[in-house]
Structure formats: structure tokens, C-alpha cells
Amino acid sequence: MTSPSGPHTTLPASAAPLAAAWGPHASQPSLLHLLAGAAERISIPAAGSKAWPAAGLNLPGPALGQALEERGTPWPQPLVSHYARYFRDGNRTAYEGLVAARQQRLTRAVVMALASDPGRQGAYGSDAEAWLDEVIDGAFLLCEQSSWSWAAHDDVFRRTGCVVPDLATPYLDLGAGEVAAQLAWLDHVLGRQLDDRAPGLRRRIRGEVTQRVIRPFLDRLDWHWLGLDGDVHNWNPWIHSNLIAAALFLVDDPATQAKAVARCIEGLDRFLASIPADGAIDEGFAYWWNGAGRALEGLALLEQATGGVLDGGLPVVRELVAFPHRMHIGGAWFLNVADGPARAAAALPWDMLHRWAVRLGDPEAAAHAAAMATGAPDPAAGLGRVLHALLELPEPASTANPALPPLVAATYLPSVQIMVARETGGTADGLLLAAKGGHNGEHHNHRDVGSAVVAVDGVPLLVDAGQPTYTAQTFGPDRYGIRAMQSNWHSVPSPFGLEQGTGREFAAGVLSAPTQERPQLELALGAAYGFEPRAWIRTAELHRAPGRITIADRWDLPAPATGGTADVDITFLTAGTLSLGPEGTATVRPDGIRAVGTAARTPRGAALRWDPAAVVVLVDEWLLDDPLLADVWGPRLTRLRFRTPAATAPCPVFRAAGAFTLTVEATP
């Protein structure tokens, strides 16, 4: 595939924060001079530097044990049969799991090689050559691997009908960017040792990265993730930040290096220009780390490489840094929207966020990052993130004065129409209400316009199921055949049994926005189902003084244009154990949920109340056979539906009008 015809389009300066801040310094001619000696200015030094401490390089216990156990054994070997499965039956994990296992093993080996450097007093000095050989073998296997792209992204089948990679046309995706960055970082820290132990390997690495990544990046403008069509999503900063590392450490020709970095700056500028003023990410907390977080890593590299000339401390960055703690529920729980799990992953680079928060003077974001940082880098985070964590973790808090997350009392992000409010700021104890408007054309969209999440003592009990295991169906035409993506399995209405529509026009309208004093979000939801917006109005409110949440719906619906039933349902998805009590009551207890919040007490349940005369109650159990969902929620989720039979006029015309309120309190 060739580049599209026409000039290389760039953003107007008024819409490009990097271009506005950096001006001509970000151009290729200026970068040609600014990047001279760039590798020496990067905060991660080469092996042998005194910056590497004599202690503290060890991996966390399980990862250390795995490194010792796997050294010298056969490496994970992705095969063409694994690659082809995506095209045959939609399975992604068979191939991607082996690819991840190979790269995580290589990351562990690099850390062990650093720890065993003969010039250090580490615990593995006598094994220096063995660990270097482990690195050499892993790096060479990556060079021999036919494709660095993940099969799910490769266009080979669409172009040729083949289910094996096309060596002549490498596909530049997230997977290829990750491999290029991993090879760049290991070359940066172990380059001299590689030259001594395996002459020629570094030349091979450079050749492969140039052929598979740098040249496709510079020669083609039809990569969808560039954002030239105005649709900018998390692939953009994720790939561009990895390409910056590859260009800085593995491109020896100054002109090519400057051209690649200049192109990366243009790409990151498109991403930053797409960020709203409130710093919200429509893909949510989980994708923040592989979107906005990647952009921050790229900006930090550019700043270091240019000796501070390209300064990344922009206003939009300040708002991005605040987003994660604004979405915090308690403990490892975060508000999840779109394809995001409700529980934070173990391999998140909180050290990176902490550095940015301290630098930008955001004490709440800094406190949150310090409280969440474990001090144990996970190889799943990627080599670059692991190396930074080894050297730059926040200072550990003392037992007497632990780092505490801010747990802010209320947040409202108007660009995505998300409210998060808690009963008492500064603690996970008590009630938390999150309510979302938005539209159904968001990135990684679920049909969740109008949804609500309720947590008690830091544990979500009225929930959003979140991300299931990805398959070919996930991003195909049958995406909304997946239960986790459907509005019927979110905490939203179902007028006449209808699903919400897909696209930006299926949206909420904000009738009343929350304030700090009154966390109430009133939304017009009719358009999400194809009706006039005010045909359905939902008001979600946290009443702090009595300790109560109300989610109130009222509707006046005409007959749907096509399809539907005569019933109106209002759905709430619950985690833990749902028990119906006396008429008009139920409880939801956090039984079986595998993680808990940071409440001072044992997490309580939620007590639900409603008018029993107004509805028929239906309960549907969802047994979770998906490993990602089960890991978060345990064995099941339960759908609680309140059905209001429609008041019908003479056929063939009918309407439905009514009101319903669900009240939620913490159990005693």
C-alpha cells in the first residue's frame, strides 16, 4: 500500500499546542542540532553508570524467581498457527500471549543483566555473561520474528488473503512500536556490553527497526493512527512515544533521526489538540495509561533529549495529569467507561505520573500517584517503564506517615459529561456516585449513555462490567453482539426493550450540571434511543447529609418508529450478591468480589429501595466465563430490571409515560 496523494497535512498553529509553544525548535532543521548527543542527556543511563544504585535493582519476588527459573530454557515461540488463528476463528490471545511472554522475559533479562554488571556490587555479579546471553538471545529472536505487528492489526489478510506475515510490507501498529522501543531501551543501557559479547547484534537491531518501523513511518501517510483524518485515539501517542525512543537510540543518521522526531512531534500535537480543556479521556482511566500517559512519556523524552528546549509543561498536560485521581473510587477501583476494567492493572507506571505531578505543582495528583506506586516494577509494563521505575520511584512513605490518595469530594468533566461524587471527601468510606452522559461514538465505545455506578466504602456494587477478552468480534461489525457492550447490560433505561444506537448522534443532553455543593447530574437521554431528547430524563444525585443516592427517571415516549415491545425497563447491573428483600427493597453485598477498597471498615453493602407498586422486578444472572471479567467481579454479575408496563392507546398507536426512582444507601 502506498501513501495517499497530496501534501503532508499539519494542524494550524492555533490548534497545535506543541507548535505554538515550541515554534521553529520543533522543525527538522532545528532538531538536527538539538538532538546531537541526545542519548547522553536521557535520565536513564547506560550500564556501569554510578546512577544505577548498588541495591534496589532487583525485580519483585515473583518476577525475580521467574527470571532465575527461565534462564537457559527454550523461549516462548509464537508460531504461524497462532498468528493465523485470528483470521480463522477470531482468537487474539493465542498469539499475543506468547508475544507478550517473550518480551516480558527479555525485560526481566535486561534488568538482571544490569544488576549483574561486573562494575557493581549487586547480587548477580558472577552471572554477568549468562544474563547478557539471555538478553542477546531474546533480542535476536525478536529480529528473527517475521512480524512485530499483532495479527489482529495486520492488514495482510485483507490485502492478500494470506494468514502469514508479509515481510515486504511490515505493518506498523502498537505491537511493532513496542518491540522497537524495547530494542531501543536495551541497546541504550547495554549497548557496550552487547558489542563486546555479540558483535553485529546491534547492527542487526538497527537494520530491523529501520526496515520494520522507521521507514514505514517516514514513507507512508496512510496509517490511521496518525490522526490526519481528525480521528485521534490512543494509538497515536502510544506509537509516537515508542518511535521517539527508537529514533533517539537506534537511528544513527542525524538527518533521518531529526525527520522521524519532527514527524513524531506533529503526531503528538494532533493528539494533544484533541484533548478537551478539562483533560478528560473518553476511553477512560484504563486507556489513559496507553494514551495520555504515553504522550507524557514522549514529551519527557523530547525534553531530556533537547536539554529542556522542548519543554512539555503545557496547560493541557496539567489537566491530563489530574484525570486518574479524579476517576478514583478507592483502593484499586476506578470508574471504568468504554473498554476499561474497573480495577487498575498491576503494571501501571505511577512513578511517571508522580514526576509530572510534582513538576507541575499538582499536590493531589502527586499524592495519589505516590499512594498507588508499589515500588515493584512489573515487566508487563514494558522495558522503558520498568527502567524508569527502577531509578525514579517516589520516595516510599513511612509507616507513621503513609502516602494517602486525595479521594476528592467531587469532579465534573463537561466534555464527557462525567460526574464522580463521594459522601465525604478524603475517605473511601460511605457512598460514591458516578454518572455519565456522553455519546455512543466515543473511542472504544460501549452503549452506556446515562449510566450510573454506585460504590460503598470504596467497592463498586452497581457497576459497569467493563472490558471482556478481545477477539475479532470486539472491533468488527458485530461488536454490539457482545453483552458487555450492550445498553441492555448497562445501568441505563430500556424503553420498549430498545438498545441505544451507535454514533455521536445517540447522545445525552445536560439539563443541569453538578456543583461541588450539590452533586446532581440531570440528563436528557431520549436521543440515545432515537427519540426526542427530553422523551427520557434521568437525574442522578448524591445527597450527602442523609447519606443517600437517588437515580430518578421520568419519561414520555411516543411509539418507536420500528421494533420494540410494549414494556419499559430500567436496568441496573450489580456485582457481588444481590438479595431481594421485602417488597420494594433489595441488598447488594460485596461477596465474591476479589479486590476491596481503602475504607477504614470492612466494606458494607448497598440497600436499595423503590416503589413496589410501580414496577415488576426481574432478575437475570450473568455467569462470567470470560477470564478478564471474572478476575474483576468474581463468578457472576446480576442484572436487576424494573419493568413498567406501557400505558397503551388504541392500536396501532401507543405511548408510554411514567416515573421511577431508585434510592441507594449503605447497609448498617
C-alpha positions in Angstrom: 0.0 0.0 0.0 1.4 3.4 -0.9 1.0 6.8 0.6 -2.1 8.8 -0.3 -1.6 11.5 -2.8 -1.4 15.1 -1.7 0.7 17.1 0.7 1.6 16.1 4.3 -1.1 18.0 6.2 -0.3 19.7 9.5 -2.5 21.4 12.1 -2.9 25.1 12.1 -0.8 26.7 14.7 -3.8 27.9 16.6 -4.9 24.3 17.2 -1.4 22.8 17.8 -0.2 23.3 21.4 3.3 22.0 20.7 3.8 24.1 17.6 2.5 27.1 19.5 4.8 26.5 22.4 7.9 25.3 20.6 7.7 27.1 17.3 10.7 26.5 15.0 12.6 24.5 17.6 10.3 21.5 16.7 11.3 21.7 13.0 13.6 19.2 11.3 16.5 21.7 10.7 16.4 22.8 14.4 16.2 19.2 15.7 19.2 18.3 13.6 21.3 20.4 16.1 19.2 20.0 19.2 19.4 16.2 19.1 23.2 16.0 18.8 24.3 13.9 21.8 20.7 13.3 22.9 21.2 9.8 24.3 23.7 11.2 26.9 21.0 13.5 28.3 18.4 10.9 28.9 17.7 10.3 32.6 18.2 6.5 32.2 22.0 6.0 32.0 23.9 3.1 30.4 25.1 0.2 32.4 28.1 1.0 34.5 26.9 4.4 35.5 27.1 5.3 39.1 23.4 6.4 38.8 22.5 2.8 39.0 22.3 2.0 42.7 24.2 -0.9 44.2 20.9 -2.1 45.7 17.3 -1.7 44.5 17.6 -3.2 41.0 16.0 -6.5 41.9 12.7 -7.3 40.3 9.8 -8.0 42.6 9.9 -11.5 44.1 7.7 -13.4 41.7 9.4 -11.8 38.7 12.9 -12.5 40.1 12.0 -16.1 40.7 10.7 -16.4 37.2 13.8 -14.9 35.7 16.0 -17.3 37.6 13.8 -20.3 36.6 13.5 -19.5 32.9 17.1 -18.6 32.1 18.6 -21.1 29.8 15.3 -22.7 28.9 13.5 -22.5 25.5 12.0 -19.2 24.8 8.2 -18.7 24.1 7.8 -19.3 20.4 4.8 -17.8 18.6 4.0 -19.9 15.5 2.2 -19.2 12.3 -0.7 -21.4 13.6 -1.1 -18.9 16.5 -0.9 -16.0 14.1 -3.4 -17.5 11.7 -6.0 -18.1 14.5 -7.2 -14.5 14.4 -8.1 -14.8 10.8 -9.6 -18.3 11.2 -11.6 -18.2 14.4 -11.1 -14.7 15.8 -8.8 -15.7 18.7 -6.2 -13.0 19.6 -4.8 -14.3 22.8 -3.1 -17.5 21.4 -0.6 -15.3 19.5 -0.5 -12.2 21.6 0.0 -14.1 24.8 3.2 -15.8 23.5 4.5 -12.5 22.1 3.9 -10.8 25.5 5.6 -13.7 27.3 8.7 -13.4 25.1 9.0 -9.7 25.6 8.4 -9.8 29.3 11.2 -12.5 29.6 13.5 -10.2 27.7 12.7 -7.3 30.0 13.5 -9.4 33.0 16.8 -10.4 31.5 17.8 -6.8 30.8 17.2 -5.9 34.5 19.1 -9.0 35.6 22.0 -8.1 33.3 22.1 -4.5 34.7 22.1 -6.0 38.2 24.9 -8.4 37.4 27.2 -5.8 35.8 30.8 -6.6 36.9 31.3 -3.0 37.9 28.5 -3.1 40.5 28.3 -4.8 43.9 25.0 -6.4 43.0 23.9 -9.9 43.9 24.4 -11.4 40.5 27.9 -10.4 39.5 29.1 -13.9 38.9 26.3 -14.4 36.3 27.0 -11.3 34.2 27.8 -13.2 31.0 24.9 -15.6 31.4 22.4 -12.8 31.8 23.9 -11.0 28.8 23.5 -14.1 26.7 19.9 -14.2 27.8 19.4 -10.6 26.5 21.2 -11.4 23.3 19.1 -14.5 22.6 15.9 -12.6 23.3 16.8 -9.6 21.1 17.9 -11.9 18.3 14.7 -13.8 18.4 12.8 -10.6 18.0 14.9 -9.7 15.0 14.1 -13.2 13.6 10.3 -12.9 14.3 8.6 -12.5 11.0 6.2 -9.8 12.2 6.2 -7.4 15.1 2.6 -6.5 14.4 -0.2 -8.2 16.2 -2.2 -10.4 13.9 -5.4 -8.6 14.9 -4.0 -5.4 13.4 -2.1 -6.6 10.4 -3.7 -5.9 7.0 -2.1 -8.9 5.3 -5.3 -10.9 5.1 -7.4 -8.0 3.9 -4.8 -7.1 1.2 -3.8 -10.6 0.1 -5.9 -13.2 1.7 -2.8 -14.7 3.4 -2.7 -15.7 7.0 1.1 -15.3 7.3 3.0 -12.0 7.6 4.2 -10.2 4.5 7.9 -9.4 5.1 7.9 -6.9 2.2 5.1 -4.8 3.7 5.5 -4.6 7.5 2.5 -3.2 9.4 3.3 -0.5 11.9 1.0 -1.0 14.8 1.1 -1.0 18.6 3.0 -4.3 18.7 5.7 -3.1 16.3 6.1 0.1 18.2 6.5 -1.8 21.5 9.2 -4.1 20.0 11.1 -1.2 18.5 11.1 0.7 21.9 12.1 -2.4 23.8 15.1 -3.0 21.5 15.9 0.8 21.7 16.0 0.8 25.5 18.1 -2.4 25.8 20.5 -1.0 23.3 20.7 2.2 25.2 21.5 0.6 28.6 23.5 -2.4 27.4 25.0 -1.3 24.1 28.7 -1.6 25.1 28.2 -5.0 26.6 26.4 -6.2 23.5 29.2 -5.1 21.3 31.7 -7.0 23.4 29.7 -10.1 23.8 27.8 -10.3 20.4 29.4 -8.1 17.8 27.0 -7.5 15.0 23.8 -7.7 17.0 23.4 -4.0 17.4 23.8 -3.6 13.6 21.1 -6.2 13.1 18.8 -4.5 15.6 19.2 -1.2 13.8 18.5 -2.7 10.4 15.3 -4.4 11.6 14.0 -1.3 13.3 14.7 0.8 10.2 13.0 -1.7 7.9 10.0 -2.5 10.0 9.3 0.8 11.8 11.3 3.9 10.8 10.9 3.6 7.0 7.2 2.7 7.1 6.7 5.6 9.4 8.5 8.1 7.2 7.4 6.7 3.8 3.6 6.3 4.4 1.0 8.8 5.5 -2.0 6.4 5.4 -1.6 5.0 8.9 -5.0 5.5 10.6 -3.4 6.3 13.9 -1.6 9.4 12.6 -4.9 11.3 13.0 -4.7 13.1 9.7 -8.4 12.5 9.2 -9.2 14.2 12.5 -9.9 10.9 14.4 -7.2 10.8 17.1 -7.2 7.9 19.6 -4.8 6.2 21.9 -2.7 4.5 19.2 -1.4 7.9 18.2 0.6 8.7 21.4 1.4 5.1 22.2 3.1 4.5 18.8 4.7 8.0 18.6 6.3 7.8 22.0 7.8 4.4 21.2 9.0 5.8 17.9 10.8 8.7 19.7 12.8 6.2 21.7 13.6 4.2 18.6 14.7 7.3 16.7 16.8 8.6 19.6 18.7 5.4 20.3 18.7 3.4 17.1 18.8 5.9 14.2 22.4 6.9 13.6 21.9 9.2 10.6 21.2 12.7 12.1 19.0 13.8 9.2 16.8 10.7 9.4 16.7 11.0 13.2 15.6 14.6 13.1 13.0 13.9 10.4 11.5 11.0 12.4 11.4 13.0 15.6 9.8 16.0 13.9 7.1 13.7 12.4 6.5 12.3 16.0 6.1 15.8 17.3 3.5 16.6 14.7 1.7 13.4 15.6 1.7 14.1 19.3 0.5 17.6 18.6 -2.6 16.2 16.9 -3.3 14.1 20.0 -2.9 17.0 22.4 -5.0 19.2 20.2 -7.8 16.7 20.5 -7.8 16.8 24.3 -10.6 18.9 25.8 -9.9 21.7 28.2 -10.9 19.6 31.2 -8.3 16.9 30.3 -10.9 14.1 30.0 -10.2 10.9 28.1 -13.3 9.4 26.6 -11.7 5.9 26.7 -11.4 6.2 30.5 -8.9 5.5 33.2 -7.5 2.3 31.9 -6.7 3.6 28.4 -5.3 6.9 29.9 -2.1 4.9 30.6 -1.7 3.8 27.0 -2.9 7.1 25.5 -2.3 10.3 27.6 0.3 8.5 29.7 2.3 7.6 26.6 2.1 11.2 25.4 3.6 12.3 28.7 6.4 9.8 28.3 7.1 11.0 24.8 7.1 14.7 26.0 9.6 13.8 28.8 11.9 12.1 26.3 11.8 15.1 24.0 12.5 17.5 26.8 15.5 15.5 28.0 16.9 14.8 24.5 16.9 18.5 23.7 18.3 19.7 27.0 14.9 21.3 28.0 14.5 23.4 24.9 11.3 21.4 24.1 9.5 22.0 27.4 6.4 19.8 27.9 4.8 21.7 30.8 1.8 22.9 28.8 -1.7 23.7 30.2 -3.3 20.7 28.5 -0.7 18.5 30.2 -1.7 19.8 33.7 -5.3 18.7 33.1 -4.2 15.3 31.8 -2.2 14.7 34.9 -5.3 15.2 37.1 -7.5 12.8 35.2 -6.5 9.5 37.0 -7.1 10.7 40.6 -10.4 12.3 39.5 -11.7 8.8 38.5 -10.6 7.1 41.7 -13.2 5.2 43.6 -11.0 3.6 46.3 -8.1 1.2 46.6 -7.5 -0.4 43.2 -11.0 0.6 42.0 -11.6 3.3 39.4 -14.6 4.5 37.4 -14.5 2.5 34.2 -16.1 3.5 30.9 -15.8 2.0 27.5 -13.3 -0.9 27.2 -11.8 -0.5 30.6 -11.7 -2.8 33.6 -12.9 -1.4 36.9 -9.8 -2.5 38.8 -6.4 -0.9 38.0 -3.7 -3.1 36.4 -0.7 -4.1 38.4 1.8 -2.8 35.9 1.0 0.9 35.8 3.8 3.4 35.8 2.7 5.6 38.7 6.3 6.9 39.0 5.9 8.6 35.7 2.6 10.3 36.8 4.2 11.3 40.1 7.1 13.0 38.3 4.8 15.0 36.2 2.5 15.9 39.1 5.4 17.1 41.2 6.9 19.1 38.4 3.6 20.8 37.5 2.8 21.5 41.2 -0.3 19.4 41.5 -0.2 18.1 45.1 -3.4 16.0 44.7 -2.2 14.1 41.6 1.3 13.7 43.3 -0.2 12.3 46.5 -2.4 9.9 44.5 0.5 8.6 42.4 2.7 8.2 45.5 -0.1 6.3 47.3 -0.6 4.0 44.3 3.1 3.3 43.5 4.1 -0.2 44.7 7.8 0.2 44.3 7.9 -3.1 42.3 8.0 -2.6 38.5 6.1 -5.2 36.6 7.8 -6.5 33.4 4.4 -6.3 31.7 4.7 -2.6 31.8 7.4 -2.7 29.1 11.2 -2.2 29.4 11.2 1.6 29.2 8.7 2.0 32.0 10.5 -0.7 34.1 13.8 1.1 33.8 12.3 4.4 34.9 10.6 2.8 37.8 13.8 1.2 39.0 15.5 4.6 39.2 12.8 7.1 39.7 10.1 5.7 42.0 8.6 8.2 44.5 10.2 8.0 48.0 8.5 5.3 50.0 6.2 6.7 52.6 6.9 5.8 56.3 4.6 3.6 58.3 3.9 6.5 60.5 3.1 8.9 57.7 1.8 6.8 54.7 1.0 8.4 51.4 -2.7 8.8 51.0 -4.8 9.3 47.9 -6.7 12.6 47.9 -10.1 11.0 47.2 -11.6 14.3 46.1 -15.2 15.1 47.1 -16.5 15.8 43.6 -15.4 16.0 40.0 -17.4 17.0 36.9 -15.8 16.8 33.4 -18.2 18.6 31.0 -16.5 17.4 27.8 -17.5 13.8 28.5 -20.4 14.6 30.9 -19.0 12.5 33.8 -19.7 13.3 37.4 -17.9 11.5 40.3 -19.0 12.5 43.8 -18.4 10.9 47.2 -20.2 11.3 50.5 -17.1 12.5 52.3 -14.0 13.9 50.6 -10.7 12.4 51.6 -12.0 8.9 52.5 -13.4 5.9 50.6 -15.9 5.4 53.5 -19.5 5.9 52.6 -21.3 6.3 49.2 -19.8 7.2 45.9 -21.9 8.1 42.8 -20.6 8.3 39.3 -22.9 9.3 36.4 -22.2 9.5 32.7 -23.8 11.2 29.7 -21.7 11.4 26.6 -22.5 9.8 23.3 -22.2 6.5 21.5 -19.5 7.4 19.1 -16.7 7.6 21.7 -13.5 5.6 21.3 -13.8 2.0 22.5 -17.5 2.9 22.9 -20.0 0.9 25.0 -23.6 1.8 24.7 -23.6 3.4 28.1 -25.2 6.9 27.7 -26.8 7.8 31.0 -25.2 5.0 33.0 -24.6 5.1 36.8 -22.1 3.5 39.1 -22.5 3.3 42.8 -19.8 2.2 45.3 -20.0 1.7 49.1 -16.9 2.0 51.2 -14.7 2.1 48.1 -16.1 -1.0 46.4 -18.4 -0.7 43.3 -21.7 -2.5 43.7 -23.8 -1.0 40.9 -21.3 -1.4 38.2 -20.2 -1.2 34.6 -19.0 -4.7 33.5 -16.0 -3.3 31.6 -13.7 -5.0 29.2 -14.0 -8.6 28.2 -11.3 -10.5 26.4 -10.7 -9.1 23.0 -11.5 -11.2 19.9 -12.1 -10.5 16.2 -15.7 -9.6 17.1 -14.6 -6.8 19.5 -13.7 -4.4 16.8 -15.8 -5.8 14.0 -19.3 -5.2 12.7 -20.7 -7.5 15.4 -19.2 -5.6 18.3 -22.5 -4.9 19.9 -23.4 -8.5 19.9 -21.1 -8.7 22.9 -23.1 -8.5 26.1 -20.6 -6.2 27.9 -21.0 -3.5 25.2 -24.8 -3.5 25.1 -27.0 -0.9 26.8 -29.3 -3.7 27.9 -26.4 -4.8 30.2 -25.5 -1.4 31.5 -27.3 0.6 34.2 -29.5 2.5 31.8 -33.1 2.6 30.7 -34.5 0.3 28.0 -37.6 2.0 26.6 -39.8 -0.5 24.7 -36.9 -3.0 25.0 -34.7 -0.9 22.7 -31.0 -0.9 22.6 -29.2 2.5 22.4 -28.0 3.5 18.9 -24.4 3.7 17.8 -22.8 7.0 16.7 -22.3 10.6 18.0 -26.0 11.5 17.4 -27.1 9.0 20.0 -26.2 11.3 22.9 -27.2 12.8 26.2 -28.0 16.4 26.7 -27.1 18.1 30.0 -30.1 19.8 31.5 -28.4 20.5 34.9 -24.8 20.2 35.7 -23.5 19.3 39.2 -21.7 21.7 41.6 -19.4 20.9 44.5 -22.2 21.7 46.9 -24.9 19.7 45.0 -23.6 16.7 43.1 -26.6 16.2 40.8 -26.5 15.5 37.0 -29.7 15.8 35.1 -29.6 14.3 31.6 -31.9 14.1 28.6 -31.5 10.6 27.3 -34.1 10.3 24.6 -31.8 10.9 21.7 -29.7 7.8 22.7 -32.6 5.7 21.6 -33.7 7.7 18.6 -36.4 9.7 20.4 -36.7 13.5 21.1 -34.0 14.2 23.8 -36.5 15.1 26.6 -38.5 12.0 26.0 -36.4 10.4 28.8 -34.9 12.4 31.6 -32.6 10.9 34.3 -31.4 12.7 37.4 -28.6 11.1 39.4 -27.9 12.8 42.7 -25.8 12.2 45.8 -27.5 13.6 49.0 -24.5 13.9 51.4 -26.3 14.9 54.6 -28.6 11.9 54.8 -26.2 9.6 53.1 -28.4 8.7 50.2 -28.2 8.4 46.4 -31.3 8.8 44.1 -31.5 7.8 40.5 -34.7 9.2 39.2 -36.2 8.6 35.7 -39.2 10.2 34.1 -40.3 9.6 30.5 -42.9 10.4 28.0 -42.3 8.2 24.9 -44.0 8.0 21.6 -44.2 4.7 19.9 -40.8 3.7 18.4 -40.5 4.0 14.6 -39.7 0.3 14.3 -39.4 -2.7 16.6 -39.7 -2.7 20.3 -42.0 -4.2 22.8 -44.8 -2.6 24.9 -42.7 -2.6 28.1 -40.3 0.0 29.6 -37.4 -1.4 31.6 -34.9 0.3 33.8 -31.8 -1.8 34.3 -29.1 -1.8 37.0 -26.1 -4.2 36.8 -24.9 -5.4 40.2 -21.7 -7.1 41.4 -21.4 -9.3 44.5 -24.6 -10.9 45.9 -28.0 -9.4 45.1 -30.8 -10.4 47.5 -34.4 -9.3 47.1 -36.0 -8.3 50.5 -39.5 -7.3 51.4 -41.4 -5.7 48.6 -39.6 -2.6 47.3 -36.2 -3.5 48.8 -33.0 -5.4 48.0 -29.4 -5.5 49.2 -26.2 -5.9 47.3 -23.2 -7.2 49.3 -19.6 -7.3 48.1 -19.4 -11.1 48.4 -17.0 -12.7 46.0 -15.5 -9.5 44.6 -11.8 -10.1 44.6 -10.5 -6.7 45.5 -11.6 -4.2 48.1 -11.3 -0.5 48.6 -9.5 1.6 51.1 -12.3 2.1 53.6 -11.4 2.1 57.2 -14.1 -0.5 57.9 -15.0 -3.8 56.2 -16.9 -2.7 53.1 -20.6 -2.6 53.7 -23.3 -3.4 51.1 -25.9 -1.3 49.3 -29.5 -1.1 50.4 -31.9 -0.4 47.5 -35.5 0.9 47.8 -38.2 1.7 45.3 -42.0 1.9 45.0 -43.1 -1.7 44.6 -46.5 -0.7 43.2 -44.9 0.9 40.1 -42.9 -1.9 38.7 -42.4 -5.6 38.2 -38.9 -6.8 39.3 -36.9 -9.1 37.0 -33.5 -10.7 37.9 -31.1 -12.2 35.4 -27.8 -13.8 36.4 -24.7 -13.5 34.1 -22.3 -16.3 34.9 -18.9 -15.0 33.9 -16.9 -17.4 31.8 -14.6 -14.6 30.4 -11.4 -14.6 32.4 -10.9 -10.8 32.4 -14.4 -10.2 33.7 -14.3 -13.0 36.2 -10.9 -11.7 37.6 -12.5 -8.4 38.4 -16.0 -9.4 39.5 -15.8 -13.0 40.6 -18.2 -15.7 39.3 -21.2 -13.6 38.3 -22.9 -10.2 37.7 -26.6 -9.8 38.2 -29.0 -7.6 36.2 -31.8 -6.1 38.2 -34.6 -4.9 35.9 -37.6 -2.7 36.9 -40.4 -3.1 34.3 -43.2 -0.6 33.9 -45.9 -1.9 31.6 -46.6 0.7 29.0 -49.9 2.6 29.1 -51.2 2.0 25.6 -53.6 3.9 23.5 -55.8 2.2 20.8 -53.8 0.3 18.2 -51.7 0.9 16.3 -50.5 4.0 18.2 -49.2 3.7 21.8 -47.2 5.9 24.1 -45.6 5.3 27.5 -45.2 7.9 30.3 -44.1 7.4 33.8 -41.6 7.9 36.5 -39.4 5.7 38.7 -36.8 6.4 41.5 -34.2 4.1 42.9 -32.8 5.0 46.3 -29.5 3.6 47.4 -28.0 3.8 50.9 -25.2 1.9 52.7 -26.3 -1.1 54.7 -26.0 -0.7 58.5 
